[in-house]
Amino acid sequence: MERLPMDYATVLHSISYSGSWGQVSLTVPEFVRKAADLGFDGVLLAAKRPHVSILDYGAKERAALRSEIEKAGLGTVILAGYNNFTADLDHGDVPTLEIQTAYVIELARLARDIGAGLVRVFTGYEHPAGSYNAQWDMVVRALRECARRASEWNVVIGVQNHHDLACGYESQRDLIRAVGEPNCLALFDAWAPALHGVDLQEAAQTMAPITAHTTIANYVKRPRYRYRPELVNYEPLTPVVRAAPIDEGFIDYGAFLEALRDGGFRGSVAYEMCSPIEGGGSMENLDACARRFIEFMRRFRGR
């Protein structure tokens, strides 16, 4: 039977231990055991190399991974897809949208095989070769087809607010409504609206009824400047954002999760370290940050 997200289940994203930003890396079995040892309820598995790529996971590997997860006692399993439905619009002869859609559909099949009930997907980066409305329609069509195919295996397609299209929370809500499939829901994160400067609690309450899962990562903002010698002064630039432990960044996750809860959200909550993080990429620092998240969630659950 598929593992669906439990109420406020704590989930660790495998990208945190993938080596993608120079941090230590773990194999998938090592990561599954690490998540269990740290006290997480489940795992969010990156569906690309070096982790759970569809190129590397045939029937035997899928069965072995499911057994590893069950042995670790993890009750929530989610697959994290890495798609871009608007890629390569410059070359209309290449069926890129079909290729992207086929990838997501195969992730849904993989999710079924390893006992996961949710596949995280993105929308698309806005491409200069097409109009906004045309690209919006492409994303809606692709998500609708993915959701309908995934429903055959009782898998939910969860749309994260990451890529350009439907990144704003009002647009993300509009997108889910436009797709109109009961197993296509939002994976609404605080990171994007916090950087957009909107009212985070209002956004969370708006999105809560259609949100199946949220992924947490906190950040610090560091100012940037360019020296202007003709003015003997500095020109301010867009600040750089760097990952920090859960309780040190500028995003108020206590208020965010409370607003989600007040709006009816009862999904799972993942922690990710998906960029260079304060303190470095050693095993000791990554583990310490993950444990701080677990402690933060214990406090939240106790409210």
Phi and psi in degrees as GROMACS dihedral restraints (atoms count N, CA, C in turn):
[ dihedral_restraints ]
;  ai    aj    ak    al  type     phi  dphi    fc
    3     4     5     6     1   -65.9    20    10
    4     5     6     7     1   144.1    20    10
    6     7     8     9     1   -89.7    20    10
    7     8     9    10     1   112.4    20    10
    9    10    11    12     1   -92.4    20    10
   10    11    12    13     1   151.6    20    10
   12    13    14    15     1   -56.6    20    10
   13    14    15    16     1   130.8    20    10
   15    16    17    18     1   -83.8    20    10
   16    17    18    19     1   162.5    20    10
   18    19    20    21     1   -58.4    20    10
   19    20    21    22     1   115.4    20    10
   21    22    23    24     1    56.2    20    10
   22    23    24    25     1    28.3    20    10
   24    25    26    27     1   -60.1    20    10
   25    26    27    28     1   137.5    20    10
   27    28    29    30     1   -89.4    20    10
   28    29    30    31     1   129.0    20    10
   30    31    32    33     1  -128.2    20    10
   31    32    33    34     1   137.2    20    10
   33    34    35    36     1  -106.8    20    10
   34    35    36    37     1   130.7    20    10
   36    37    38    39     1   -83.8    20    10
   37    38    39    40     1   127.3    20    10
   39    40    41    42     1   -66.5    20    10
   40    41    42    43     1   -20.1    20    10
   42    43    44    45     1   -59.1    20    10
   43    44    45    46     1   -24.0    20    10
   45    46    47    48     1   -63.0    20    10
   46    47    48    49     1   -27.5    20    10
   48    49    50    51     1  -119.9    20    10
   49    50    51    52     1    36.4    20    10
   51    52    53    54     1   -99.4    20    10
   52    53    54    55     1   -11.3    20    10
   54    55    56    57     1    78.6    20    10
   55    56    57    58     1     7.2    20    10
   57    58    59    60     1   -65.0    20    10
   58    59    60    61     1   -25.9    20    10
   60    61    62    63     1  -120.0    20    10
   61    62    63    64     1    30.1    20    10
   63    64    65    66     1    85.1    20    10
   64    65    66    67     1     2.5    20    10
   66    67    68    69     1   -81.3    20    10
   67    68    69    70     1   172.4    20    10
   69    70    71    72     1   -60.6    20    10
   70    71    72    73     1   153.9    20    10
   72    73    74    75     1  -125.2    20    10
   73    74    75    76     1   147.6    20    10
   75    76    77    78     1  -123.9    20    10
   76    77    78    79     1   150.0    20    10
   78    79    80    81     1   -70.6    20    10
   79    80    81    82     1   168.1    20    10
   81    82    83    84     1   -61.4    20    10
   82    83    84    85     1   -48.1    20    10
   84    85    86    87     1   -60.3    20    10
   85    86    87    88     1   -39.2    20    10
   87    88    89    90     1   -63.0    20    10
   88    89    90    91     1   -40.7    20    10
   90    91    92    93     1   -66.0    20    10
   91    92    93    94     1   -43.0    20    10
   93    94    95    96     1   -57.4    20    10
   94    95    96    97     1   -44.9    20    10
   96    97    98    99     1   -66.8    20    10
   97    98    99   100     1   -37.6    20    10
   99   100   101   102     1   -61.4    20    10
  100   101   102   103     1   -46.9    20    10
  102   103   104   105     1   -59.3    20    10
  103   104   105   106     1   -43.0    20    10
  105   106   107   108     1   -65.5    20    10
  106   107   108   109     1   -42.8    20    10
  108   109   110   111     1   -64.6    20    10
  109   110   111   112     1   -32.5    20    10
  111   112   113   114     1   -77.8    20    10
  112   113   114   115     1   -12.5    20    10
  114   115   116   117     1    99.7    20    10
  115   116   117   118     1    16.1    20    10
  117   118   119   120     1   -79.0    20    10
  118   119   120   121     1   154.4    20    10
  120   121   122   123     1   -84.4    20    10
  121   122   123   124     1   -19.5    20    10
  123   124   125   126     1  -165.5    20    10
  124   125   126   127     1  -172.9    20    10
  126   127   128   129     1  -134.3    20    10
  127   128   129   130     1   146.9    20    10
  129   130   131   132     1  -112.1    20    10
  130   131   132   133     1   111.9    20    10
  132   133   134   135     1  -100.0    20    10
  133   134   135   136     1   123.9    20    10
  135   136   137   138     1   -67.4    20    10
  136   137   138   139     1   120.4    20    10
  138   139   140   141     1   -89.0    20    10
  139   140   141   142     1    57.9    20    10
  141   142   143   144     1  -161.2    20    10
  142   143   144   145     1   164.6    20    10
  144   145   146   147     1   -67.4    20    10
  145   146   147   148     1   142.3    20    10
  147   148   149   150     1   -90.3    20    10
  148   149   150   151     1    13.8    20    10
  150   151   152   153     1  -104.8    20    10
  151   152   153   154     1  -118.8    20    10
  153   154   155   156     1   -94.6    20    10
  154   155   156   157     1    73.1    20    10
  156   157   158   159     1   -79.9    20    10
  157   158   159   160     1   141.0    20    10
  159   160   161   162     1   -65.3    20    10
  160   161   162   163     1   -19.3    20    10
  162   163   164   165     1   -73.6    20    10
  163   164   165   166     1   -23.5    20    10
  165   166   167   168     1  -106.6    20    10
  166   167   168   169     1   -12.9    20    10
  168   169   170   171     1  -112.2    20    10
  169   170   171   172     1    90.6    20    10
  171   172   173   174     1   -87.1    20    10
  172   173   174   175     1  -166.4    20    10
  174   175   176   177     1   -58.3    20    10
  175   176   177   178     1   -44.6    20    10
  177   178   179   180     1   -64.6    20    10
  178   179   180   181     1   -44.6    20    10
  180   181   182   183     1   -68.1    20    10
  181   182   183   184     1   -34.6    20    10
  183   184   185   186     1   -67.2    20    10
  184   185   186   187     1   -42.2    20    10
  186   187   188   189     1   -64.7    20    10
  187   188   189   190     1   -39.8    20    10
  189   190   191   192     1   -66.3    20    10
  190   191   192   193     1   -40.0    20    10
  192   193   194   195     1   -66.0    20    10
  193   194   195   196     1   -42.4    20    10
  195   196   197   198     1   -60.7    20    10
  196   197   198   199     1   -42.0    20    10
  198   199   200   201     1   -63.3    20    10
  199   200   201   202     1   -40.1    20    10
  201   202   203   204     1   -63.1    20    10
  202   203   204   205     1   -43.0    20    10
  204   205   206   207     1   -65.5    20    10
  205   206   207   208     1   -44.4    20    10
  207   208   209   210     1   -65.0    20    10
  208   209   210   211     1   -39.3    20    10
  210   211   212   213     1   -63.4    20    10
  211   212   213   214     1   -34.5    20    10
  213   214   215   216     1   -77.2    20    10
  214   215   216   217     1   -10.4    20    10
  216   217   218   219     1    75.1    20    10
  217   218   219   220     1    27.5    20    10
  219   220   221   222     1   -89.6    20    10
  220   221   222   223     1   126.4    20    10
  222   223   224   225     1   -97.3    20    10
  223   224   225   226     1   -11.8    20    10
  225   226   227   228     1  -126.1    20    10
  226   227   228   229     1   125.2    20    10
  228   229   230   231     1  -129.8    20    10
  229   230   231   232     1   128.0    20    10
  231   232   233   234     1  -132.5    20    10
  232   233   234   235     1   142.0    20    10
  234   235   236   237     1  -101.8    20    10
  235   236   237   238     1   135.5    20    10
  237   238   239   240     1  -105.7    20    10
  238   239   240   241     1   107.2    20    10
  240   241   242   243     1   -81.6    20    10
  241   242   243   244     1   160.0    20    10
  243   244   245   246     1  -131.8    20    10
  244   245   246   247     1    82.7    20    10
  246   247   248   249     1  -119.0    20    10
  247   248   249   250     1   165.0    20    10
  249   250   251   252     1  -148.3    20    10
  250   251   252   253     1    95.3    20    10
  252   253   254   255     1   -64.8    20    10
  253   254   255   256     1   -16.7    20    10
  255   256   257   258     1  -104.8    20    10
  256   257   258   259     1    17.8    20    10
  258   259   260   261     1   -68.6    20    10
  259   260   261   262     1   145.4    20    10
  261   262   263   264     1    57.5    20    10
  262   263   264   265     1    45.1    20    10
  264   265   266   267     1   -70.4    20    10
  265   266   267   268     1   -10.4    20    10
  267   268   269   270     1   -67.4    20    10
  268   269   270   271     1   -22.5    20    10
  270   271   272   273     1  -121.4    20    10
  271   272   273   274     1    85.2    20    10
  273   274   275   276     1   -67.1    20    10
  274   275   276   277     1   -16.7    20    10
  276   277   278   279     1   -76.5    20    10
  277   278   279   280     1   -16.0    20    10
  279   280   281   282     1   -92.7    20    10
  280   281   282   283     1   124.5    20    10
  282   283   284   285     1   -78.1    20    10
  283   284   285   286     1    61.4    20    10
  285   286   287   288     1   -61.7    20    10
  286   287   288   289     1   -39.6    20    10
  288   289   290   291     1   -64.0    20    10
  289   290   291   292     1   -38.6    20    10
  291   292   293   294     1   -65.1    20    10
  292   293   294   295     1   -39.9    20    10
  294   295   296   297     1   -63.4    20    10
  295   296   297   298     1   -45.2    20    10
  297   298   299   300     1   -63.4    20    10
  298   299   300   301     1   -42.3    20    10
  300   301   302   303     1   -64.8    20    10
  301   302   303   304     1   -41.9    20    10
  303   304   305   306     1   -62.0    20    10
  304   305   306   307     1   -37.4    20    10
  306   307   308   309     1   -60.2    20    10
  307   308   309   310     1   -47.2    20    10
  309   310   311   312     1   -65.9    20    10
  310   311   312   313     1   -40.3    20    10
  312   313   314   315     1   -63.3    20    10
  313   314   315   316     1   -40.2    20    10
  315   316   317   318     1   -67.3    20    10
  316   317   318   319     1   -31.9    20    10
  318   319   320   321     1   -63.6    20    10
  319   320   321   322     1   -37.2    20    10
  321   322   323   324     1   -64.1    20    10
  322   323   324   325     1   -39.6    20    10
  324   325   326   327     1   -66.3    20    10
  325   326   327   328     1   -41.9    20    10
  327   328   329   330     1   -61.7    20    10
  328   329   330   331     1   -41.2    20    10
  330   331   332   333     1   -58.9    20    10
  331   332   333   334     1   -46.3    20    10
  333   334   335   336     1   -56.4    20    10
  334   335   336   337     1   -42.6    20    10
  336   337   338   339     1   -70.9    20    10
  337   338   339   340     1   -29.1    20    10
  339   340   341   342     1   -99.9    20    10
  340   341   342   343     1     2.7    20    10
  342   343   344   345     1    88.1    20    10
  343   344   345   346     1    22.8    20    10
  345   346   347   348     1   -97.8    20    10
  346   347   348   349     1   149.2    20    10
  348   349   350   351     1  -113.8    20    10
  349   350   351   352     1     4.3    20    10
  351   352   353   354     1  -145.0    20    10
  352   353   354   355     1   134.2    20    10
  354   355   356   357     1  -118.4    20    10
  355   356   357   358     1   121.1    20    10
  357   358   359   360     1   -80.4    20    10
  358   359   360   361     1   131.1    20    10
  360   361   362   363     1  -130.8    20    10
  361   362   363   364     1   164.8    20    10
  363   364   365   366     1  -107.1    20    10
  364   365   366   367     1   178.5    20    10
  366   367   368   369     1   -98.4    20    10
  367   368   369   370     1   -97.2    20    10
  369   370   371   372     1  -165.8    20    10
  370   371   372   373     1   151.2    20    10
  372   373   374   375     1   -80.5    20    10
  373   374   375   376     1   133.9    20    10
  375   376   377   378     1   -62.6    20    10
  376   377   378   379     1   126.5    20    10
  378   379   380   381     1  -105.5    20    10
  379   380   381   382     1   135.4    20    10
  381   382   383   384     1   -66.7    20    10
  382   383   384   385     1   -14.9    20    10
  384   385   386   387     1   -82.4    20    10
  385   386   387   388     1    -3.0    20    10
  387   388   389   390     1  -141.4    20    10
  388   389   390   391     1   159.9    20    10
  390   391   392   393     1   -75.6    20    10
  391   392   393   394     1   160.9    20    10
  393   394   395   396     1   -60.5    20    10
  394   395   396   397     1   -46.7    20    10
  396   397   398   399     1   -64.7    20    10
  397   398   399   400     1   -38.2    20    10
  399   400   401   402     1   -64.9    20    10
  400   401   402   403     1   -40.9    20    10
  402   403   404   405     1   -70.6    20    10
  403   404   405   406     1   -36.3    20    10
  405   406   407   408     1   -58.5    20    10
  406   407   408   409     1   -47.1    20    10
  408   409   410   411     1   -62.8    20    10
  409   410   411   412     1   -37.9    20    10
  411   412   413   414     1   -59.7    20    10
  412   413   414   415     1   -46.1    20    10
  414   415   416   417     1   -65.2    20    10
  415   416   417   418     1   -43.0    20    10
  417   418   419   420     1   -60.1    20    10
  418   419   420   421     1   -46.9    20    10
  420   421   422   423     1   -62.0    20    10
  421   422   423   424     1   -42.8    20    10
  423   424   425   426     1   -65.7    20    10
  424   425   426   427     1   -44.9    20    10
  426   427   428   429     1   -64.2    20    10
  427   428   429   430     1   -38.9    20    10
  429   430   431   432     1   -64.2    20    10
  430   431   432   433     1   -43.0    20    10
  432   433   434   435     1   -66.6    20    10
  433   434   435   436     1   -42.1    20    10
  435   436   437   438     1   -60.6    20    10
  436   437   438   439     1   -44.5    20    10
  438   439   440   441     1   -64.6    20    10
  439   440   441   442     1   -42.7    20    10
  441   442   443   444     1   -64.8    20    10
  442   443   444   445     1   -41.5    20    10
  444   445   446   447     1   -67.5    20    10
  445   446   447   448     1   -41.7    20    10
  447   448   449   450     1   -66.0    20    10
  448   449   450   451     1   -26.9    20    10
  450   451   452   453     1   -63.2    20    10
  451   452   453   454     1   -22.7    20    10
  453   454   455   456     1   -62.1    20    10
  454   455   456   457     1   -26.2    20    10
  456   457   458   459     1  -112.7    20    10
  457   458   459   460     1    16.1    20    10
  459   460   461   462     1    57.7    20    10
  460   461   462   463     1    40.0    20    10
  462   463   464   465     1  -109.8    20    10
  463   464   465   466     1   136.0    20    10
  465   466   467   468     1   -90.8    20    10
  466   467   468   469     1   137.3    20    10
  468   469   470   471     1   -96.6    20    10
  469   470   471   472     1   115.8    20    10
  471   472   473   474     1  -107.3    20    10
  472   473   474   475     1   123.8    20    10
  474   475   476   477     1   -98.5    20    10
  475   476   477   478     1   114.0    20    10
  477   478   479   480     1   -87.3    20    10
  478   479   480   481     1   143.8    20    10
  480   481   482   483     1   -84.5    20    10
  481   482   483   484     1    77.7    20    10
  483   484   485   486     1  -123.2    20    10
  484   485   486   487     1   -56.2    20    10
  486   487   488   489     1   -74.9    20    10
  487   488   489   490     1   173.2    20    10
  489   490   491   492     1   -58.8    20    10
  490   491   492   493     1   -50.5    20    10
  492   493   494   495     1   -69.7    20    10
  493   494   495   496     1   128.1    20    10
  495   496   497   498     1    62.8    20    10
  496   497   498   499     1    31.6    20    10
  498   499   500   501     1   -76.9    20    10
  499   500   501   502     1   -38.3    20    10
  501   502   503   504     1   -64.9    20    10
  502   503   504   505     1   144.0    20    10
  504   505   506   507     1   -64.9    20    10
  505   506   507   508     1   -34.8    20    10
  507   508   509   510     1   -64.9    20    10
  508   509   510   511     1   -39.4    20    10
  510   511   512   513     1   -70.5    20    10
  511   512   513   514     1   -35.1    20    10
  513   514   515   516     1   -63.2    20    10
  514   515   516   517     1   -41.3    20    10
  516   517   518   519     1   -61.9    20    10
  517   518   519   520     1   -44.1    20    10
  519   520   521   522     1   -60.9    20    10
  520   521   522   523     1   -39.1    20    10
  522   523   524   525     1   -64.2    20    10
  523   524   525   526     1   -47.1    20    10
  525   526   527   528     1   -60.9    20    10
  526   527   528   529     1   -39.9    20    10
  528   529   530   531     1   -65.3    20    10
  529   530   531   532     1   -39.8    20    10
  531   532   533   534     1   -66.5    20    10
  532   533   534   535     1   -38.0    20    10
  534   535   536   537     1   -63.7    20    10
  535   536   537   538     1   -46.4    20    10
  537   538   539   540     1    68.7    20    10
  538   539   540   541     1    26.7    20    10
  540   541   542   543     1  -110.1    20    10
  541   542   543   544     1   133.7    20    10
  543   544   545   546     1   -63.3    20    10
  544   545   546   547     1   -21.6    20    10
  546   547   548   549     1  -102.3    20    10
  547   548   549   550     1    19.4    20    10
  549   550   551   552     1  -113.5    20    10
  550   551   552   553     1   108.6    20    10
  552   553   554   555     1  -127.1    20    10
  553   554   555   556     1   170.6    20    10
  555   556   557   558     1   -86.0    20    10
  556   557   558   559     1   146.0    20    10
  558   559   560   561     1  -113.9    20    10
  559   560   561   562     1    87.3    20    10
  561   562   563   564     1   -90.7    20    10
  562   563   564   565     1   119.9    20    10
  564   565   566   567     1  -108.5    20    10
  565   566   567   568     1   154.3    20    10
  567   568   569   570     1   -79.1    20    10
  568   569   570   571     1   -24.4    20    10
  570   571   572   573     1   -54.7    20    10
  571   572   573   574     1   -51.9    20    10
  573   574   575   576     1   -64.3    20    10
  574   575   576   577     1   -53.8    20    10
  576   577   578   579     1   -63.5    20    10
  577   578   579   580     1   -30.6    20    10
  579   580   581   582     1   -63.8    20    10
  580   581   582   583     1   -41.2    20    10
  582   583   584   585     1   -72.2    20    10
  583   584   585   586     1   -28.2    20    10
  585   586   587   588     1   -71.8    20    10
  586   587   588   589     1   -18.7    20    10
  588   589   590   591     1    83.0    20    10
  589   590   591   592     1    19.1    20    10
  591   592   593   594     1   -86.4    20    10
  592   593   594   595     1   172.3    20    10
  594   595   596   597     1   -71.7    20    10
  595   596   597   598     1   108.0    20    10
  597   598   599   600     1   -66.1    20    10
  598   599   600   601     1   -38.2    20    10
  600   601   602   603     1   -69.6    20    10
  601   602   603   604     1   -39.5    20    10
  603   604   605   606     1   -63.6    20    10
  604   605   606   607     1   -42.3    20    10
  606   607   608   609     1   -61.8    20    10
  607   608   609   610     1   -43.3    20    10
  609   610   611   612     1   -64.6    20    10
  610   611   612   613     1   -43.9    20    10
  612   613   614   615     1   -65.2    20    10
  613   614   615   616     1   -34.8    20    10
  615   616   617   618     1   -66.3    20    10
  616   617   618   619     1   -41.1    20    10
  618   619   620   621     1   -87.3    20    10
  619   620   621   622     1   -18.6    20    10
  621   622   623   624     1   -51.6    20    10
  622   623   624   625     1   -45.0    20    10
  624   625   626   627     1   -64.0    20    10
  625   626   627   628     1   -20.7    20    10
  627   628   629   630     1  -115.8    20    10
  628   629   630   631     1    17.7    20    10
  630   631   632   633     1  -105.9    20    10
  631   632   633   634     1   128.1    20    10
  633   634   635   636     1   -97.7    20    10
  634   635   636   637     1   -20.6    20    10
  636   637   638   639     1  -165.3    20    10
  637   638   639   640     1   153.1    20    10
  639   640   641   642     1  -137.5    20    10
  640   641   642   643     1   145.3    20    10
  642   643   644   645     1  -112.8    20    10
  643   644   645   646     1   133.7    20    10
  645   646   647   648     1  -110.9    20    10
  646   647   648   649     1   134.8    20    10
  648   649   650   651     1  -154.6    20    10
  649   650   651   652     1   138.1    20    10
  651   652   653   654     1  -110.4    20    10
  652   653   654   655     1   159.8    20    10
  654   655   656   657     1  -144.3    20    10
  655   656   657   658     1   156.5    20    10
  657   658   659   660     1  -111.7    20    10
  658   659   660   661     1   146.4    20    10
  660   661   662   663     1   -98.5    20    10
  661   662   663   664     1   134.5    20    10
  663   664   665   666     1  -122.8    20    10
  664   665   666   667     1   122.3    20    10
  666   667   668   669     1   -61.4    20    10
  667   668   669   670     1   149.7    20    10
  669   670   671   672     1  -127.5    20    10
  670   671   672   673     1   147.5    20    10
  672   673   674   675     1  -141.3    20    10
  673   674   675   676     1   151.0    20    10
  675   676   677   678     1  -119.5    20    10
  676   677   678   679     1   129.5    20    10
  678   679   680   681     1   -74.7    20    10
  679   680   681   682     1   132.6    20    10
  681   682   683   684     1  -112.2    20    10
  682   683   684   685     1    94.8    20    10
  684   685   686   687     1   -61.7    20    10
  685   686   687   688     1   -30.9    20    10
  687   688   689   690     1   -68.9    20    10
  688   689   690   691     1   -18.0    20    10
  690   691   692   693     1  -108.5    20    10
  691   692   693   694     1    -6.1    20    10
  693   694   695   696     1    49.8    20    10
  694   695   696   697     1    48.3    20    10
  696   697   698   699     1  -155.4    20    10
  697   698   699   700     1   177.2    20    10
  699   700   701   702     1  -113.1    20    10
  700   701   702   703     1   142.2    20    10
  702   703   704   705     1  -100.6    20    10
  703   704   705   706     1   123.2    20    10
  705   706   707   708     1   -70.0    20    10
  706   707   708   709     1   142.1    20    10
  708   709   710   711     1  -119.1    20    10
  709   710   711   712     1   173.3    20    10
  711   712   713   714     1   -60.9    20    10
  712   713   714   715     1   128.9    20    10
  714   715   716   717     1   -61.6    20    10
  715   716   717   718     1   151.2    20    10
  717   718   719   720     1   -88.5    20    10
  718   719   720   721     1   146.4    20    10
  720   721   722   723     1  -115.7    20    10
  721   722   723   724     1   127.7    20    10
  723   724   725   726     1  -125.4    20    10
  724   725   726   727     1   142.6    20    10
  726   727   728   729     1   -66.6    20    10
  727   728   729   730     1   144.7    20    10
  729   730   731   732     1  -142.1    20    10
  730   731   732   733     1   164.0    20    10
  732   733   734   735     1   -55.8    20    10
  733   734   735   736     1   157.7    20    10
  735   736   737   738     1   -53.2    20    10
  736   737   738   739     1   -35.2    20    10
  738   739   740   741     1  -100.5    20    10
  739   740   741   742     1    14.4    20    10
  741   742   743   744     1  -117.9    20    10
  742   743   744   745     1    -9.0    20    10
  744   745   746   747     1   -87.4    20    10
  745   746   747   748     1  -177.9    20    10
  747   748   749   750     1   -87.6    20    10
  748   749   750   751     1    -7.2    20    10
  750   751   752   753     1   -90.3    20    10
  751   752   753   754     1   126.2    20    10
  753   754   755   756     1   -85.6    20    10
  754   755   756   757     1    91.8    20    10
  756   757   758   759     1   -75.8    20    10
  757   758   759   760     1   -24.3    20    10
  759   760   761   762     1   -61.5    20    10
  760   761   762   763     1   -48.9    20    10
  762   763   764   765     1   -66.4    20    10
  763   764   765   766     1   -37.7    20    10
  765   766   767   768     1   -63.0    20    10
  766   767   768   769     1   -48.6    20    10
  768   769   770   771     1   -68.6    20    10
  769   770   771   772     1   -34.8    20    10
  771   772   773   774     1   -63.0    20    10
  772   773   774   775     1   -41.3    20    10
  774   775   776   777     1   -66.7    20    10
  775   776   777   778     1   -39.5    20    10
  777   778   779   780     1   -60.8    20    10
  778   779   780   781     1   -45.3    20    10
  780   781   782   783     1   -62.0    20    10
  781   782   783   784     1   -44.0    20    10
  783   784   785   786     1   -62.6    20    10
  784   785   786   787     1   -28.4    20    10
  786   787   788   789     1   -84.5    20    10
  787   788   789   790     1    -3.3    20    10
  789   790   791   792     1   107.3    20    10
  790   791   792   793     1     2.7    20    10
  792   793   794   795     1   -67.1    20    10
  793   794   795   796     1   134.5    20    10
  795   796   797   798     1  -139.7    20    10
  796   797   798   799     1    29.7    20    10
  798   799   800   801     1   -88.0    20    10
  799   800   801   802     1  -161.1    20    10
  801   802   803   804     1   -96.3    20    10
  802   803   804   805     1   161.5    20    10
  804   805   806   807     1  -130.4    20    10
  805   806   807   808     1   118.8    20    10
  807   808   809   810     1  -102.0    20    10
  808   809   810   811     1   154.2    20    10
  810   811   812   813     1  -115.9    20    10
  811   812   813   814     1   135.2    20    10
  813   814   815   816     1  -136.0    20    10
  814   815   816   817     1   146.5    20    10
  816   817   818   819     1  -118.4    20    10
  817   818   819   820     1    88.0    20    10
  819   820   821   822     1  -110.3    20    10
  820   821   822   823     1    30.1    20    10
  822   823   824   825     1  -166.7    20    10
  823   824   825   826     1   170.3    20    10
  825   826   827   828     1   -55.6    20    10
  826   827   828   829     1   134.4    20    10
  828   829   830   831     1  -116.1    20    10
  829   830   831   832     1   149.3    20    10
  831   832   833   834     1   -55.1    20    10
  832   833   834   835     1   130.8    20    10
  834   835   836   837     1   100.7    20    10
  835   836   837   838     1   -10.9    20    10
  837   838   839   840     1    93.2    20    10
  838   839   840   841     1   177.4    20    10
  840   841   842   843     1  -104.1    20    10
  841   842   843   844     1    25.4    20    10
  843   844   845   846     1   -72.4    20    10
  844   845   846   847     1   159.2    20    10
  846   847   848   849     1   -59.3    20    10
  847   848   849   850     1   -39.7    20    10
  849   850   851   852     1   -62.2    20    10
  850   851   852   853     1   -42.3    20    10
  852   853   854   855     1   -73.3    20    10
  853   854   855   856     1   -42.0    20    10
  855   856   857   858     1   -61.5    20    10
  856   857   858   859     1   -44.1    20    10
  858   859   860   861     1   -63.3    20    10
  859   860   861   862     1   -40.4    20    10
  861   862   863   864     1   -63.8    20    10
  862   863   864   865     1   -41.3    20    10
  864   865   866   867     1   -65.7    20    10
  865   866   867   868     1   -40.0    20    10
  867   868   869   870     1   -64.2    20    10
  868   869   870   871     1   -40.1    20    10
  870   871   872   873     1   -66.9    20    10
  871   872   873   874     1   -34.6    20    10
  873   874   875   876     1   -65.4    20    10
  874   875   876   877     1   -34.7    20    10
  876   877   878   879     1   -65.8    20    10
  877   878   879   880     1   -44.1    20    10
  879   880   881   882     1   -59.3    20    10
  880   881   882   883     1   -42.4    20    10
  882   883   884   885     1   -66.6    20    10
  883   884   885   886     1   -39.5    20    10
  885   886   887   888     1   -59.6    20    10
  886   887   888   889     1   -44.1    20    10
  888   889   890   891     1   -69.4    20    10
  889   890   891   892     1   -32.3    20    10
  891   892   893   894     1   -62.8    20    10
  892   893   894   895     1   -42.2    20    10
  894   895   896   897     1   -65.5    20    10
  895   896   897   898     1   -41.0    20    10
  897   898   899   900     1   -64.8    20    10
  898   899   900   901     1   -44.6    20    10
  900   901   902   903     1   -63.5    20    10
  901   902   903   904     1   -26.7    20    10
  903   904   905   906     1   -81.4    20    10
  904   905   906   907     1    -7.1    20    10
